[in-house]
Amino acid sequence: MLQLSKLIIFIVIFVFSFQNLFAADIPIIVIAPSKKAQSISTVGSTTTVFDESSINNTNDFFLGDVLGNRTTSFNFFQTGGHGTNSGIQLRGLPKRYTTVYIDGVKMSDPSSPSNDFYFDHILKNQISRVEILKGNQSSVYGSGAIGGTINITTKKGKPGFQKDISYNTASHGTHNLAFSLSGADEKNDFYFGLERFITNGISAMNDNNEKDGYKNNTLVANYGHKFTDILKFESNIRLADAFLQYDTVDDRYNDNNTSNILEVSANASLIYKPNQKFTNRITYAETNIDRKYNTYADAQDEYEGDRKALTYFGNYNINLDSSVVFGLETEFDQMWKSKVSDRYNGKEGLQVNSAHIDYQKRFTNNLYATLGARLDEHSLVGKEDAQRVTLAYLFDDKTTKIKSSFGTGFRFPTINEAYFDYYSHPANRKILKAEKSKSFDVGFEKSFLDLGLNIDISYFNIKYIDAIESWQDNTQGSGVAWSTLNSPGTTKSQGLELLSKWKINDALNFDFNYTYTSTYDGAEQDDPKKNSDYYNSQMVRVPRHFFNLATNYVFPGKNLSLTLHTKISDKVRDYGNVNQPAGGTYEDVKLNSYMVNDLSLNYNLFGTYKVFFDVINIFDKKYTTALQYSQMDRSFNFGIKRKY
């Protein structure tokens, strides 16, 4: 840790010694690609922001549905109905290459196979803002942020006192009730929200008709206190307690399986701001995720992951055109595993110490740049570093922007990969190393004010090597035919992202998003002992073409509005399983393309009520985003919201 501290001090001195002064007024908005507030016009990374208004105006129950239907390169798949495993793949990469934060707390599960975080249990009514940063973000967010980072912020108290309530009822015995109290004055702010979701559900698997129910009780609370003009305290807690009925993939077993999941994340911070230029924040954060499964009706498997982190964050605004962000962090992850008939049980842990720095500068009236670096020290595999450079050029008309970023990244082995994977072995553990990546993107944003048209188009290219996989190898002295080792292949993903908004008039507007993704699964294709099993080389569950179109119409009087949402997905590759193909060979399969349409009607009543009615999957399309797992049939959703 001492070496990391010296690195931070050296870079800060270097930056302060060679900075030039400009005096221009940059408007600040809330956006955090460098963990600080800055104008989005200065951001070189591709960034998508969902604010509180845009989230509240959707009628979805879960945040994953809100995001998956309304942006690019955000491949969202689900293994059944509400509450089942929901995965996110940014820019065509597996979900383990996207880091997720809620109120600044890292949410990846230390007990999951690859430190994944699933969006299964994030109800959307307590969420105020989501910022999706695409491309390599490891220089800021560390291990795993190769495809990007998703920053989620829960609601906070606003001046005065507010009460909010909303209720939905929908098909399949679905009910959702959300209630919150919040407020703020000169010294204190608070928010307390409760949400309960319950559904009889649909069958998770498409080979039977029994219903798989789901329940979710979520609490979100935060409190802030301003001691003085220079010292403030902030705290957040989120708790999600969920129960799910589900089906196993293997047809040999019954479908009466259940799981209990408890997610708890919390943090507490002291913010010290001795002057307008210098901000310091010390934060203690903790995440605990406990998963219990009754899979075969005769025993219970349990997995528990716990993360504790202590961070220091500093931001010094040298002047209006230059700033430096720097931080230190120590993180300790633990995993407990108790699985029936498995000798790989027990408790293990790993620690990471890190330091990072970002230097932001306005070099000309139009050109903004960010240079960042990070150094992490992992208790098992040693040191790794990451760097990034971003550029943003805003033309004088303020309606045209060119952006670009280049970055390197890494992903450390997880506890499960190092200690609990069936193919893990002490001999292999000693030679495991971090995965490494490089990425590049360039984009163009343009607003045609006279046409009411906004477009944002980007090209991205990502490569990573040394993927940690289980593959056949007998050379490491493990005594087994399979081993958890670094793969020799190179995995690639490149593509185009198009976001556009077209407001024809006050009544009619369109949102159109399109993603083209070309991927190469080198971690598997470059293993000749596996290659014959794959029908193509695309990454699993990533469509080459994906379209989103929202048609919005406001009727005369402006109280009634209609939205028709259409999503179209190309065919995708998926893994086979014990049932498919016949004979249980686990060979690859193809999931068919699909087009799904949803219709939503919203009515403003008396100025304080919002009444809505949705038809999901209007034409009752049968489709899957994961092999043999059901997606929602034609369903109906009715609800009412009131703000006091």
C-alpha positions in Angstrom: 0.0 0.0 0.0 2.9 2.3 0.7 4.1 2.0 -2.9 0.7 2.9 -4.2 0.6 6.0 -2.0 3.9 7.1 -3.4 2.6 6.7 -6.9 -0.4 8.9 -6.2 1.8 11.6 -4.6 4.3 11.5 -7.5 1.6 11.9 -10.2 -0.2 14.7 -8.3 3.1 16.7 -8.0 3.9 16.1 -11.7 0.5 17.3 -12.8 0.5 20.4 -10.6 3.9 21.3 -11.9 3.1 21.3 -15.5 -0.4 22.6 -15.8 -1.4 25.6 -17.9 -4.1 28.1 -17.0 -7.3 28.9 -18.9 -10.3 30.9 -17.8 -13.5 29.6 -19.4 -16.8 28.9 -17.8 -17.8 25.2 -18.2 -21.4 24.5 -17.2 -21.4 21.6 -14.8 -24.0 18.8 -14.8 -24.2 15.6 -12.8 -22.2 13.0 -14.7 -19.5 10.8 -13.3 -17.2 9.1 -15.7 -14.3 10.2 -13.5 -16.2 10.0 -10.2 -16.7 13.8 -10.2 -19.3 16.2 -11.5 -18.5 17.5 -15.0 -20.2 18.7 -18.1 -21.2 15.9 -20.5 -19.8 18.0 -23.3 -16.3 17.3 -21.9 -16.7 13.5 -21.7 -14.9 11.5 -24.4 -16.3 8.1 -23.3 -19.6 7.0 -24.8 -22.1 7.8 -22.0 -25.8 7.2 -21.6 -27.8 8.9 -18.8 -31.2 8.0 -17.5 -32.5 10.7 -15.1 -35.3 10.4 -12.6 -37.9 11.7 -15.0 -37.1 9.3 -17.8 -37.1 6.3 -15.3 -40.4 7.4 -13.6 -42.1 7.8 -17.0 -41.6 4.1 -17.8 -44.1 1.5 -16.5 -41.6 -1.3 -16.2 -41.2 -3.0 -12.8 -37.5 -3.7 -12.9 -34.6 -1.5 -13.8 -33.1 -4.0 -16.2 -36.2 -3.8 -18.4 -36.0 0.0 -18.4 -32.3 0.0 -19.5 -32.5 -3.0 -21.8 -35.2 -1.5 -23.9 -33.9 2.0 -24.3 -30.2 2.1 -25.2 -27.5 0.6 -27.4 -25.0 -2.2 -26.8 -26.9 -3.2 -23.6 -27.7 -6.8 -24.4 -30.2 -7.9 -21.8 -31.2 -11.5 -21.4 -33.3 -13.3 -18.8 -33.8 -17.0 -17.8 -37.6 -16.8 -17.4 -40.1 -14.4 -16.0 -39.8 -11.8 -13.2 -37.0 -12.4 -10.7 -35.1 -15.0 -12.7 -31.4 -14.5 -13.6 -31.0 -11.3 -15.7 -27.7 -10.7 -17.4 -26.3 -7.6 -19.0 -23.6 -7.7 -21.7 -22.2 -4.3 -22.6 -20.6 -4.1 -26.1 -20.9 -7.8 -26.7 -18.8 -9.0 -23.8 -20.0 -11.5 -21.1 -21.6 -10.0 -18.1 -18.5 -10.4 -15.9 -16.9 -7.6 -17.9 -19.4 -5.0 -16.7 -19.1 -3.5 -13.2 -22.2 -2.3 -11.4 -22.3 0.3 -8.6 -25.3 1.4 -6.5 -24.7 4.6 -4.6 -21.0 4.1 -5.1 -21.0 0.6 -3.6 -19.6 -2.1 -5.9 -22.3 -4.8 -6.3 -20.6 -7.7 -8.0 -21.1 -10.9 -6.0 -17.9 -12.4 -4.6 -19.6 -15.8 -4.3 -20.7 -16.0 -8.0 -18.6 -17.9 -10.5 -17.1 -14.8 -12.2 -17.9 -12.0 -9.8 -21.1 -11.3 -11.8 -23.9 -9.2 -10.7 -27.4 -10.0 -11.9 -30.1 -7.3 -12.3 -32.8 -9.8 -11.0 -33.9 -7.8 -7.9 -33.5 -4.1 -8.7 -37.0 -2.6 -8.7 -37.0 0.7 -10.4 -39.3 2.9 -8.3 -36.5 3.9 -5.8 -33.9 4.7 -8.5 -33.2 8.4 -9.5 -30.4 8.1 -12.0 -28.3 5.6 -14.0 -25.1 6.4 -15.9 -23.8 3.8 -18.3 -20.2 4.3 -19.3 -19.2 2.1 -22.2 -15.7 0.9 -23.1 -12.7 0.2 -20.9 -13.2 1.9 -17.5 -10.6 -0.1 -15.5 -8.4 3.0 -15.0 -11.2 4.4 -12.8 -13.2 1.3 -11.7 -10.6 -1.4 -11.6 -11.0 -5.2 -12.2 -13.8 -6.2 -14.6 -14.7 -2.8 -16.1 -13.6 -3.9 -19.6 -17.0 -3.6 -21.3 -18.1 -0.7 -19.2 -19.5 0.5 -15.9 -23.1 1.0 -14.7 -23.6 3.6 -11.9 -27.0 3.5 -10.2 -28.1 6.3 -7.8 -31.1 5.9 -5.5 -33.5 8.7 -4.7 -32.6 11.3 -2.1 -34.5 13.9 -0.1 -35.3 17.2 -1.7 -36.2 20.5 0.0 -39.5 20.3 1.9 -41.3 17.1 2.6 -42.6 14.6 0.0 -44.7 11.5 0.0 -44.9 9.3 -3.1 -47.0 6.2 -3.7 -47.6 4.0 -6.7 -49.5 0.8 -7.4 -49.5 -1.7 -10.3 -51.5 -4.8 -11.0 -50.7 -7.0 -13.9 -51.2 -10.4 -15.5 -50.1 -13.6 -13.8 -51.3 -12.3 -10.4 -48.7 -9.5 -10.3 -48.9 -6.7 -7.8 -46.4 -3.9 -7.1 -46.7 -1.3 -4.3 -44.1 1.4 -3.7 -44.1 4.1 -1.0 -41.6 6.7 0.1 -41.1 9.6 2.5 -38.3 12.1 1.9 -37.3 15.7 2.7 -34.5 18.1 3.3 -33.6 21.4 5.0 -30.5 23.4 5.4 -28.8 20.8 7.6 -30.4 17.4 6.9 -31.7 15.4 4.1 -33.3 11.9 4.1 -35.1 9.4 2.0 -37.0 6.2 3.1 -38.6 4.0 0.5 -40.3 0.6 0.6 -41.4 -1.5 -2.4 -43.1 -4.9 -2.5 -43.5 -6.9 -5.7 -45.3 -10.2 -5.9 -46.3 -12.4 -8.9 -47.6 -15.9 -9.5 -45.3 -15.8 -12.5 -44.9 -17.9 -15.6 -43.0 -21.1 -16.1 -39.3 -20.4 -16.1 -38.8 -23.2 -18.7 -40.8 -23.6 -21.9 -41.2 -27.4 -21.5 -43.9 -27.2 -18.8 -46.8 -25.0 -17.7 -46.4 -24.9 -13.9 -46.0 -21.3 -12.6 -42.8 -20.0 -11.0 -43.7 -17.3 -8.5 -41.5 -14.5 -7.2 -41.6 -12.1 -4.3 -39.4 -9.0 -3.6 -39.3 -6.7 -0.6 -36.9 -3.8 -1.1 -35.9 -1.0 1.3 -33.8 2.0 0.3 -32.8 4.6 2.8 -30.3 7.4 3.0 -29.4 10.2 5.4 -27.2 13.2 5.1 -26.1 15.8 7.7 -24.2 19.0 7.1 -22.1 19.7 10.2 -20.5 22.9 8.9 -19.9 24.5 5.5 -16.9 22.3 5.0 -17.9 19.0 6.6 -20.8 16.7 5.7 -21.9 13.2 6.5 -23.7 10.9 4.0 -25.0 7.4 4.3 -27.0 4.9 2.2 -28.4 1.5 2.6 -30.3 -0.8 0.2 -31.8 -4.2 1.2 -33.6 -6.6 -1.2 -35.1 -9.8 0.2 -36.4 -12.1 -2.6 -37.9 -15.5 -3.0 -38.1 -17.3 -6.3 -39.6 -20.5 -7.6 -37.7 -21.9 -10.6 -37.1 -24.9 -12.9 -33.8 -26.7 -13.3 -32.5 -27.2 -16.8 -32.1 -31.0 -16.3 -35.5 -32.7 -17.2 -34.6 -35.6 -14.9 -35.4 -33.6 -11.8 -38.6 -32.0 -10.6 -39.5 -28.4 -11.2 -40.4 -27.5 -7.6 -37.2 -25.6 -6.8 -36.9 -22.5 -4.8 -34.3 -19.9 -3.9 -34.0 -17.2 -1.2 -31.7 -14.2 -2.0 -30.7 -11.4 0.4 -28.8 -8.4 -1.0 -27.5 -5.8 1.4 -25.3 -2.9 0.4 -24.4 0.1 2.6 -21.9 2.9 2.9 -21.0 5.9 5.1 -18.9 8.9 4.0 -17.3 12.0 5.4 -16.9 14.8 2.9 -14.4 17.5 3.8 -14.2 20.5 1.5 -11.9 23.1 3.0 -12.4 25.4 0.0 -14.1 25.6 -3.4 -11.2 23.9 -5.1 -10.5 20.9 -3.0 -12.9 18.0 -2.0 -12.0 15.0 0.1 -14.2 12.0 0.7 -13.5 9.0 2.9 -16.0 6.1 2.5 -16.5 2.7 4.2 -18.7 0.4 2.1 -20.0 -3.1 2.5 -21.9 -5.6 0.3 -23.3 -8.9 1.4 -25.2 -11.3 -0.9 -26.6 -14.5 0.5 -28.1 -17.1 -1.9 -29.9 -20.3 -0.7 -31.2 -22.9 -3.2 -33.4 -25.9 -2.7 -32.7 -27.5 -6.0 -33.6 -31.1 -5.6 -36.2 -30.9 -2.8 -34.0 -32.9 -0.5 -31.1 -30.5 0.4 -30.1 -26.9 0.4 -27.0 -25.3 -1.3 -25.8 -21.9 0.1 -23.5 -19.3 -1.3 -22.5 -16.1 0.5 -20.3 -13.3 -0.7 -19.1 -10.4 1.4 -17.1 -7.3 0.4 -15.7 -4.6 2.6 -14.0 -1.6 1.1 -12.4 1.6 2.5 -11.7 4.3 0.0 -10.3 7.8 -0.1 -11.3 10.1 -3.0 -9.9 13.5 -3.7 -10.8 16.1 -6.3 -8.8 19.3 -6.8 -10.0 21.9 -9.3 -6.8 23.7 -10.4 -8.9 26.2 -12.3 -12.0 26.3 -14.4 -10.2 24.3 -17.1 -8.1 21.8 -15.2 -8.7 19.4 -12.4 -7.2 16.3 -11.0 -9.1 13.3 -9.4 -7.2 10.7 -7.3 -8.0 8.0 -4.9 -6.8 5.1 -2.7 -8.8 1.9 -2.0 -8.5 -1.3 -0.1 -11.0 -4.0 -0.8 -11.4 -7.4 0.9 -13.7 -10.1 -0.6 -14.8 -13.3 1.1 -16.9 -16.3 -0.2 -18.6 -19.0 1.8 -19.9 -22.1 0.1 -21.9 -25.0 1.4 -23.0 -27.3 -1.4 -24.4 -30.7 -1.0 -22.2 -33.6 -2.4 -19.4 -31.2 -3.2 -16.0 -31.5 -1.6 -15.1 -27.9 -2.7 -16.7 -26.2 0.3 -15.5 -23.8 2.9 -14.5 -20.1 3.1 -11.8 -18.2 1.1 -10.9 -14.6 0.6 -8.9 -12.2 -1.6 -7.7 -8.6 -1.2 -7.0 -5.8 -3.6 -5.2 -2.5 -2.8 -5.4 0.2 -5.5 -4.6 3.7 -6.5 -5.9 5.8 -9.4 -5.7 9.2 -10.8 -7.4 11.2 -13.6 -6.2 14.5 -15.0 -8.8 16.5 -16.9 -7.9 19.6 -19.0 -9.4 22.0 -21.5 -6.6 22.5 -24.0 -8.4 24.9 -26.3 -11.8 26.5 -26.3 -13.2 23.3 -27.9 -10.9 20.4 -27.0 -11.2 18.5 -23.7 -9.0 15.6 -22.6 -8.8 13.2 -19.8 -5.7 11.1 -18.9 -6.0 8.4 -16.3 -4.0 5.6 -14.7 -4.5 2.9 -12.1 -2.4 0.5 -10.2 -3.9 -2.5 -8.4 -2.2 -5.1 -6.2 -4.0 -8.4 -5.9 -3.2 -10.8 -3.1 -3.1 -13.8 -5.4 -1.8 -12.7 -8.8 0.2 -9.5 -8.0 0.1 -6.1 -9.7 -1.8 -4.9 -12.7 -2.2 -1.4 -14.2 -4.6 0.3 -16.6 -4.5 3.6 -18.5 -7.0 5.6 -20.6 -7.1 8.7 -22.7 -10.3 10.4 -23.8 -10.9 13.3 -26.1 -14.0 15.4 -26.7 -14.1 18.2 -29.3 -17.2 20.5 -29.1 -17.7 22.7 -32.1 -18.5 26.4 -31.7 -22.1 25.9 -32.6 -22.5 23.7 -29.4 -24.5 21.2 -31.4 -21.7 19.0 -32.8 -19.3 16.9 -30.9 -16.6 14.4 -31.8 -15.5 12.0 -29.0 -12.9 9.2 -28.7 -11.3 7.1 -26.0 -8.5 4.5 -25.7 -8.0 2.4 -22.7 -6.5 -0.7 -21.2 -8.1 -2.9 -18.6 -7.9 -6.1 -16.6 -9.9 -8.6 -14.7 -8.5 -10.5 -11.7 -9.4 -14.2 -11.0 -12.4 -14.5 -8.7 -12.5 -16.5 -5.5 -14.6 -19.2 -7.1 -12.2 -19.4 -10.1 -9.1 -19.7 -7.9 -10.5 -21.9 -5.1 -13.9 -23.4 -5.7 -14.2 -24.2 -9.4 -14.5 -27.9 -9.9 -11.4 -27.8 -12.1 -9.4 -25.5 -9.8 -6.2 -27.0 -8.4 -3.4 -25.5 -6.2 -0.9 -26.2 -8.9 -2.9 -24.1 -11.4 -3.6 -21.4 -8.8 0.0 -20.5 -8.7 0.2 -19.7 -12.4 -3.2 -17.9 -12.8 -2.9 -14.3 -14.0 -5.2 -11.5 -14.7 -7.0 -11.1 -18.0 -5.9 -8.0 -20.0 -7.7 -5.9 -22.6 -7.4 -2.9 -24.9 -10.3 -0.9 -26.4 -10.8 2.0 -28.7 -13.9 3.9 -29.7 -14.8 7.0 -31.7 -18.1 8.8 -31.9 -20.1 11.7 -33.4 -23.0 13.6 -31.8 -25.1 16.1 -33.7 -28.3 18.1 -33.0 -30.3 19.4 -35.9 -32.3 22.0 -34.1 -34.4 23.0 -37.0 -35.5 19.3 -37.6 -35.8 18.4 -33.9 -33.3 15.5 -34.5 -30.5 14.3 -32.3 -28.1 11.5 -33.3 -25.2 9.8 -31.5 -23.2 7.2 -33.5 -20.1 5.4 -32.2 -17.7 2.7 -33.4 -16.0 0.5 -30.8 -13.3 -2.2 -30.9 -12.4 -4.3 -27.8 -9.9 -7.2 -27.4 -8.9 -9.2 -24.4 -6.5 -12.0 -23.8 -5.7 -14.6 -21.1 -9.4 -15.3 -20.4 -9.9 -17.5 -17.4 -11.7 -20.6 -18.5 -12.0 -24.3 -17.7 -10.3 -26.1 -20.6 -8.7 -29.4 -21.3 -5.0 -29.6 -20.2 -2.9 -32.3 -18.6 0.4 -30.4 -18.4 0.1 -28.6 -15.1 0.3 -31.5 -12.8 -3.3 -31.3 -11.7 -4.1 -34.9 -12.3 -7.4 -34.1 -14.1 -8.3 -33.7 -17.8 -9.8 -30.2 -17.2 -8.2 -27.2 -15.6 -9.1 -23.6 -14.7 -6.3 -21.7 -16.5 -5.8 -18.7 -18.7 -6.9 -19.4 -22.3 -4.4 -18.8 -25.1 -7.0 -17.2 -27.4 -7.9 -13.5 -28.1 -11.5 -12.5 -27.7 -12.8 -9.6 -29.9 -15.8 -7.4 -30.1 -16.4 -4.5 -32.5 -19.5 -2.7 -33.7 -21.6 0.4 -34.3 -24.0 2.1 -31.9 -26.7 4.5 -33.1 -29.0 6.5 -30.7 -31.4 9.0 -32.2 -34.3 11.1 -31.1 -36.6 12.8 -33.6 -39.3 15.2 -32.4 -41.5 16.0 -35.4 -43.8 18.2 -33.5 -45.3 18.6 -30.0 -47.5 15.5 -30.5 -45.2 13.0 -32.3 -41.7 11.9 -31.6 -39.5 8.8 -32.2 -36.6 7.2 -30.3 -34.6 4.8 -32.5 -31.6 2.8 -31.4 -29.6 0.3 -33.4 -26.5 -1.8 -32.4 -24.4 -3.9 -34.8 -22.0 -6.2 -32.9 -19.4 -8.5 -34.5 -17.7 -10.8 -31.9 -15.2 -13.6 -31.9 -15.1 -15.9 -28.9 -11.4 -16.7 -29.0 -11.4 -18.1 -25.5 -13.2 -21.2 -26.9 -12.7 -21.1 -30.6 -8.9 -21.1 -30.2 -9.1 -24.4 -28.2 -8.9 -27.1 -30.9 -10.3 -29.7 -28.6 -13.6 -27.7 -28.3 -13.9 -26.0 -31.7 -15.9 -28.8 -33.4 -18.8 -28.2 -31.0 -19.5 -24.6 -32.1 -21.7 -23.7 -35.0 -20.2 -20.1 -35.2 -17.7 -18.0 -33.3 -20.0 -15.2 -32.0 -20.1 -14.6 -28.3 -23.0 -16.4 -26.5 -26.4 -14.6 -26.5 -25.1 -11.6 -28.4 -27.2 -10.7 -31.5 -25.3 -9.2 -34.5 -28.2 -6.8 -35.1 -30.5 -5.3 -32.5 -33.1 -2.6 -33.1 -35.2 -0.5 -30.6 -38.0 1.8 -31.8 -40.3 3.8 -29.5 -43.1 5.8 -31.2 -44.6 8.4 -28.8 -47.8 10.3 -29.5 -49.5 12.9 -27.3 -53.2 13.4 -28.0 -54.8 16.9 -28.1 -55.2 18.2 -24.6 -51.9 16.6 -23.6 -53.4 14.5 -20.8 -53.4 11.2 -22.9 -50.2 9.8 -24.4 -49.4 6.5 -26.3 -46.1 4.7 -26.8 -45.6 1.8 -29.1 -42.3 0.1 -28.4 -40.8 -2.4 -30.9 -37.6 -4.4 -30.4 -36.1 -6.7 -33.1 -33.2 -9.1 -32.4 -31.1 -11.1 -34.8 -30.5 -14.8 -34.2 -27.9 -15.7 -31.6 -25.6 -18.5 -30.5 -26.2 -20.2 -27.2 -24.7 -23.1 -25.2 -26.5 -26.4 -25.4 -27.4 -28.3 -22.2 -28.2 -31.7 -21.0 -31.5 -31.7 -22.9 -30.5 -30.0 -26.1 -29.4 -31.4 -28.5 -30.7 -34.9 -28.0 -28.1 -37.1 -26.3 -26.9 -34.5 -23.9 -23.7 -33.5 -25.9 -23.9 -29.9 -24.9 -23.2 -28.8 -28.5 -24.0 -25.2 -29.4 -27.5 -24.2 -30.6 -29.1 -21.3 -32.4 -31.8 -19.1 -30.9 -34.1 -17.7 -33.5 -34.6 -14.0 -34.2 -37.7 -12.2 -32.9 -39.7 -9.1 -33.0 -41.8 -8.0 -30.0 -44.2 -5.1 -29.6 -45.4 -3.4 -26.4 -48.1 -0.7 -26.2 -48.5 1.8 -23.3 -51.3 4.3 -22.6 -50.8 7.0 -20.0 -53.3 9.5 -18.7 -52.8 12.5 -16.4 -55.8 12.8 -14.0 -56.4 16.0 -12.0 -52.8 17.0 -12.4 -51.6 14.8 -9.5 -52.5 11.2 -10.6 -51.0 9.2 -13.4 -53.0 6.3 -14.7 -51.5 3.8 -17.1 -52.4 0.7 -19.0 -49.8 -1.5 -20.9 -50.1 -4.5 -23.2 -46.8 -6.4 -23.2 -46.0 -8.6 -26.2 -49.1 -7.5 -28.1 -49.0 -10.4 -30.7 -48.1 -13.1 -28.1 -44.7 -13.8 -29.7 -43.0 -17.0 -28.4 -39.3 -16.3 -28.1 -36.3 -16.9 -25.9 -33.2 -14.9 -25.0 -31.6 -18.0 -23.3 -32.0 -21.6 -24.4 -35.3 -23.2 -23.3 -36.1 -20.3 -20.9 -39.5 -18.7 -21.3 -40.1 -15.0 -22.0 -43.3 -13.1 -21.1 -46.4 -14.0 -23.2 -49.1 -11.4 -23.9 -49.5 -9.6 -20.5 -51.4 -6.6 -19.2 -50.2 -4.0 -16.7 -52.4 -1.4 -15.0 -51.3 1.1 -12.4 -51.8 4.5 -10.7 -49.3 6.9 -9.2 -49.8 9.9 -7.0 -47.3 12.5 -5.7 -48.4 14.5 -2.7 
